[in-house]
Amino acid sequence: MKKLVEKLSEIKIAVVQEKESKKSKIIMEEMDTKQASLFSFLNMEKYLPY
C-alpha cells in the first residue's frame, strides 16, 4: 500500500497560462508505466478540472 501511495503522490500536474491569450490549461507531467496504470485503473482523470 505504501508503494502505491508513493507512486500516486509522484504524479504532477501544473496549470500553465498562455502569455498572449491569457488562457490557462492543465499540463500533466509524463508518468512512468506504473503511475499511468494506476491513474487509469483508479479513473483519476475525473478529478481533473477540464
LUMTORBA-274953 format. One record per atom (N, C-alpha, C): residue number from 0; chain; atom name; x, y, z. Coordinates in nm, 3 decimals, decimal comma. Layout:
// LUMTORBA-274953
<atom seq="NUM" mol="A" atom="CA" u="X" v="Y" w="Z"/>
...
// end
This chain:
// LUMTORBA-274953
<atom seq="0" mol="A" atom="N" u="0,083" v="-0,120" w="0,000"/>
<atom seq="0" mol="A" atom="CA" u="0,000" v="0,000" w="0,000"/>
<atom seq="0" mol="A" atom="C" u="0,087" v="0,126" w="0,000"/>
<atom seq="1" mol="A" atom="N" u="0,195" v="0,121" w="0,076"/>
<atom seq="1" mol="A" atom="CA" u="0,284" v="0,237" w="0,084"/>
<atom seq="1" mol="A" atom="C" u="0,342" v="0,271" w="-0,054"/>
<atom seq="2" mol="A" atom="N" u="0,381" v="0,168" w="-0,130"/>
<atom seq="2" mol="A" atom="CA" u="0,436" v="0,189" w="-0,264"/>
<atom seq="2" mol="A" atom="C" u="0,333" v="0,253" w="-0,357"/>
<atom seq="3" mol="A" atom="N" u="0,207" v="0,209" w="-0,345"/>
<atom seq="3" mol="A" atom="CA" u="0,100" v="0,267" w="-0,428"/>
<atom seq="3" mol="A" atom="C" u="0,084" v="0,416" w="-0,399"/>
<atom seq="4" mol="A" atom="N" u="0,082" v="0,450" w="-0,272"/>
<atom seq="4" mol="A" atom="CA" u="0,068" v="0,590" w="-0,232"/>
<atom seq="4" mol="A" atom="C" u="0,188" v="0,671" w="-0,282"/>
<atom seq="5" mol="A" atom="N" u="0,307" v="0,615" w="-0,271"/>
<atom seq="5" mol="A" atom="CA" u="0,427" v="0,683" w="-0,320"/>
<atom seq="5" mol="A" atom="C" u="0,417" v="0,712" w="-0,470"/>
<atom seq="6" mol="A" atom="N" u="0,380" v="0,610" w="-0,546"/>
<atom seq="6" mol="A" atom="CA" u="0,369" v="0,626" w="-0,691"/>
<atom seq="6" mol="A" atom="C" u="0,264" v="0,730" w="-0,728"/>
<atom seq="7" mol="A" atom="N" u="0,150" v="0,726" w="-0,661"/>
<atom seq="7" mol="A" atom="CA" u="0,044" v="0,822" w="-0,690"/>
<atom seq="7" mol="A" atom="C" u="0,083" v="0,964" w="-0,651"/>
<atom seq="8" mol="A" atom="N" u="0,154" v="0,978" w="-0,540"/>
<atom seq="8" mol="A" atom="CA" u="0,192" v="1,112" w="-0,495"/>
<atom seq="8" mol="A" atom="C" u="0,299" v="1,175" w="-0,583"/>
<atom seq="9" mol="A" atom="N" u="0,365" v="1,095" w="-0,665"/>
<atom seq="9" mol="A" atom="CA" u="0,467" v="1,148" w="-0,756"/>
<atom seq="9" mol="A" atom="C" u="0,409" v="1,201" w="-0,887"/>
<atom seq="10" mol="A" atom="N" u="0,281" v="1,181" w="-0,910"/>
<atom seq="10" mol="A" atom="CA" u="0,217" v="1,232" w="-1,032"/>
<atom seq="10" mol="A" atom="C" u="0,201" v="1,383" w="-1,018"/>
<atom seq="11" mol="A" atom="N" u="0,250" v="1,456" w="-1,116"/>
<atom seq="11" mol="A" atom="CA" u="0,250" v="1,602" w="-1,110"/>
<atom seq="11" mol="A" atom="C" u="0,161" v="1,661" w="-1,219"/>
<atom seq="12" mol="A" atom="N" u="0,086" v="1,764" w="-1,180"/>
<atom seq="12" mol="A" atom="CA" u="0,010" v="1,841" w="-1,278"/>
<atom seq="12" mol="A" atom="C" u="0,042" v="1,989" w="-1,255"/>
<atom seq="13" mol="A" atom="N" u="0,025" v="2,069" w="-1,357"/>
<atom seq="13" mol="A" atom="CA" u="0,051" v="2,212" w="-1,346"/>
<atom seq="13" mol="A" atom="C" u="-0,054" v="2,288" w="-1,427"/>
<atom seq="14" mol="A" atom="N" u="-0,080" v="2,409" w="-1,384"/>
<atom seq="14" mol="A" atom="CA" u="-0,167" v="2,499" w="-1,460"/>
<atom seq="14" mol="A" atom="C" u="-0,075" v="2,600" w="-1,529"/>
<atom seq="15" mol="A" atom="N" u="-0,086" v="2,608" w="-1,661"/>
<atom seq="15" mol="A" atom="CA" u="0,001" v="2,696" w="-1,739"/>
<atom seq="15" mol="A" atom="C" u="-0,087" v="2,800" w="-1,808"/>
<atom seq="16" mol="A" atom="N" u="-0,046" v="2,926" w="-1,798"/>
<atom seq="16" mol="A" atom="CA" u="-0,120" v="3,033" w="-1,863"/>
<atom seq="16" mol="A" atom="C" u="-0,043" v="3,081" w="-1,986"/>
<atom seq="17" mol="A" atom="N" u="-0,112" v="3,086" w="-2,099"/>
<atom seq="17" mol="A" atom="CA" u="-0,050" v="3,134" w="-2,222"/>
<atom seq="17" mol="A" atom="C" u="-0,032" v="3,285" w="-2,214"/>
<atom seq="18" mol="A" atom="N" u="0,082" v="3,332" w="-2,260"/>
<atom seq="18" mol="A" atom="CA" u="0,115" v="3,474" w="-2,249"/>
<atom seq="18" mol="A" atom="C" u="0,016" v="3,564" w="-2,322"/>
<atom seq="19" mol="A" atom="N" u="-0,008" v="3,534" w="-2,447"/>
<atom seq="19" mol="A" atom="CA" u="-0,086" v="3,626" w="-2,529"/>
<atom seq="19" mol="A" atom="C" u="-0,236" v="3,617" w="-2,506"/>
<atom seq="20" mol="A" atom="N" u="-0,288" v="3,497" w="-2,500"/>
<atom seq="20" mol="A" atom="CA" u="-0,433" v="3,481" w="-2,487"/>
<atom seq="20" mol="A" atom="C" u="-0,479" v="3,480" w="-2,342"/>
<atom seq="21" mol="A" atom="N" u="-0,387" v="3,462" w="-2,250"/>
<atom seq="21" mol="A" atom="CA" u="-0,416" v="3,452" w="-2,107"/>
<atom seq="21" mol="A" atom="C" u="-0,500" v="3,330" w="-2,071"/>
<atom seq="22" mol="A" atom="N" u="-0,517" v="3,239" w="-2,167"/>
<atom seq="22" mol="A" atom="CA" u="-0,591" v="3,116" w="-2,139"/>
<atom seq="22" mol="A" atom="C" u="-0,503" v="3,022" w="-2,057"/>
<atom seq="23" mol="A" atom="N" u="-0,567" v="2,950" w="-1,968"/>
<atom seq="23" mol="A" atom="CA" u="-0,496" v="2,853" w="-1,885"/>
<atom seq="23" mol="A" atom="C" u="-0,527" v="2,712" w="-1,932"/>
<atom seq="24" mol="A" atom="N" u="-0,430" v="2,625" w="-1,915"/>
<atom seq="24" mol="A" atom="CA" u="-0,453" v="2,485" w="-1,945"/>
<atom seq="24" mol="A" atom="C" u="-0,378" v="2,399" w="-1,844"/>
<atom seq="25" mol="A" atom="N" u="-0,427" v="2,279" w="-1,826"/>
<atom seq="25" mol="A" atom="CA" u="-0,366" v="2,185" w="-1,732"/>
<atom seq="25" mol="A" atom="C" u="-0,270" v="2,096" w="-1,808"/>
<atom seq="26" mol="A" atom="N" u="-0,150" v="2,084" w="-1,755"/>
<atom seq="26" mol="A" atom="CA" u="-0,046" v="2,001" w="-1,815"/>
<atom seq="26" mol="A" atom="C" u="-0,011" v="1,891" w="-1,714"/>
<atom seq="27" mol="A" atom="N" u="-0,009" v="1,768" w="-1,763"/>
<atom seq="27" mol="A" atom="CA" u="0,032" v="1,657" w="-1,678"/>
<atom seq="27" mol="A" atom="C" u="0,175" v="1,619" w="-1,713"/>
<atom seq="28" mol="A" atom="N" u="0,255" v="1,604" w="-1,610"/>
<atom seq="28" mol="A" atom="CA" u="0,392" v="1,559" w="-1,631"/>
<atom seq="28" mol="A" atom="C" u="0,390" v="1,414" w="-1,677"/>
<atom seq="29" mol="A" atom="N" u="0,491" v="1,376" w="-1,752"/>
<atom seq="29" mol="A" atom="CA" u="0,499" v="1,239" w="-1,800"/>
<atom seq="29" mol="A" atom="C" u="0,504" v="1,142" w="-1,682"/>
<atom seq="30" mol="A" atom="N" u="0,426" v="1,035" w="-1,693"/>
<atom seq="30" mol="A" atom="CA" u="0,420" v="0,934" w="-1,587"/>
<atom seq="30" mol="A" atom="C" u="0,494" v="0,809" w="-1,631"/>
<atom seq="31" mol="A" atom="N" u="0,545" v="0,735" w="-1,533"/>
<atom seq="31" mol="A" atom="CA" u="0,602" v="0,605" w="-1,570"/>
<atom seq="31" mol="A" atom="C" u="0,486" v="0,507" w="-1,591"/>
<atom seq="32" mol="A" atom="N" u="0,517" v="0,387" w="-1,636"/>
<atom seq="32" mol="A" atom="CA" u="0,411" v="0,292" w="-1,671"/>
<atom seq="32" mol="A" atom="C" u="0,326" v="0,254" w="-1,551"/>
<atom seq="33" mol="A" atom="N" u="0,386" v="0,240" w="-1,435"/>
<atom seq="33" mol="A" atom="CA" u="0,310" v="0,204" w="-1,315"/>
<atom seq="33" mol="A" atom="C" u="0,214" v="0,317" w="-1,277"/>
<atom seq="34" mol="A" atom="N" u="0,263" v="0,440" w="-1,281"/>
<atom seq="34" mol="A" atom="CA" u="0,178" v="0,555" w="-1,249"/>
<atom seq="34" mol="A" atom="C" u="0,063" v="0,567" w="-1,348"/>
<atom seq="35" mol="A" atom="N" u="0,092" v="0,549" w="-1,475"/>
<atom seq="35" mol="A" atom="CA" u="-0,012" v="0,558" w="-1,578"/>
<atom seq="35" mol="A" atom="C" u="-0,117" v="0,449" w="-1,559"/>
<atom seq="36" mol="A" atom="N" u="-0,073" v="0,330" w="-1,524"/>
<atom seq="36" mol="A" atom="CA" u="-0,166" v="0,219" w="-1,500"/>
<atom seq="36" mol="A" atom="C" u="-0,256" v="0,249" w="-1,381"/>
<atom seq="37" mol="A" atom="N" u="-0,197" v="0,298" w="-1,272"/>
<atom seq="37" mol="A" atom="CA" u="-0,275" v="0,333" w="-1,154"/>
<atom seq="37" mol="A" atom="C" u="-0,373" v="0,446" w="-1,184"/>
<atom seq="38" mol="A" atom="N" u="-0,325" v="0,548" w="-1,254"/>
<atom seq="38" mol="A" atom="CA" u="-0,408" v="0,662" w="-1,290"/>
<atom seq="38" mol="A" atom="C" u="-0,530" v="0,617" w="-1,368"/>
<atom seq="39" mol="A" atom="N" u="-0,506" v="0,530" w="-1,464"/>
<atom seq="39" mol="A" atom="CA" u="-0,614" v="0,478" w="-1,547"/>
<atom seq="39" mol="A" atom="C" u="-0,707" v="0,386" w="-1,468"/>
<atom seq="40" mol="A" atom="N" u="-0,649" v="0,292" w="-1,394"/>
<atom seq="40" mol="A" atom="CA" u="-0,728" v="0,195" w="-1,318"/>
<atom seq="40" mol="A" atom="C" u="-0,818" v="0,263" w="-1,215"/>
<atom seq="41" mol="A" atom="N" u="-0,767" v="0,368" w="-1,151"/>
<atom seq="41" mol="A" atom="CA" u="-0,844" v="0,440" w="-1,049"/>
<atom seq="41" mol="A" atom="C" u="-0,934" v="0,549" w="-1,109"/>
<atom seq="42" mol="A" atom="N" u="-0,932" v="0,560" w="-1,243"/>
<atom seq="42" mol="A" atom="CA" u="-1,017" v="0,657" w="-1,312"/>
<atom seq="42" mol="A" atom="C" u="-0,997" v="0,799" w="-1,257"/>
<atom seq="43" mol="A" atom="N" u="-0,872" v="0,837" w="-1,238"/>
<atom seq="43" mol="A" atom="CA" u="-0,840" v="0,965" w="-1,174"/>
<atom seq="43" mol="A" atom="C" u="-0,862" v="1,087" w="-1,262"/>
<atom seq="44" mol="A" atom="N" u="-0,876" v="1,065" w="-1,394"/>
<atom seq="44" mol="A" atom="CA" u="-0,897" v="1,181" w="-1,481"/>
<atom seq="44" mol="A" atom="C" u="-1,027" v="1,253" w="-1,448"/>
<atom seq="45" mol="A" atom="N" u="-1,119" v="1,185" w="-1,382"/>
<atom seq="45" mol="A" atom="CA" u="-1,245" v="1,251" w="-1,345"/>
<atom seq="45" mol="A" atom="C" u="-1,224" v="1,362" w="-1,242"/>
<atom seq="46" mol="A" atom="N" u="-1,108" v="1,365" w="-1,177"/>
<atom seq="46" mol="A" atom="CA" u="-1,078" v="1,468" w="-1,078"/>
<atom seq="46" mol="A" atom="C" u="-1,007" v="1,589" w="-1,136"/>
<atom seq="47" mol="A" atom="N" u="-0,972" v="1,581" w="-1,265"/>
<atom seq="47" mol="A" atom="CA" u="-0,907" v="1,695" w="-1,329"/>
<atom seq="47" mol="A" atom="C" u="-1,012" v="1,795" w="-1,376"/>
<atom seq="48" mol="A" atom="N" u="-0,990" v="1,921" w="-1,349"/>
<atom seq="48" mol="A" atom="CA" u="-1,088" v="2,024" w="-1,388"/>
<atom seq="48" mol="A" atom="C" u="-1,075" v="2,062" w="-1,535"/>
<atom seq="49" mol="A" atom="N" u="-1,149" v="1,994" w="-1,622"/>
<atom seq="49" mol="A" atom="CA" u="-1,146" v="2,026" w="-1,766"/>
<atom seq="49" mol="A" atom="C" u="-1,265" v="2,110" w="-1,801"/>
// end
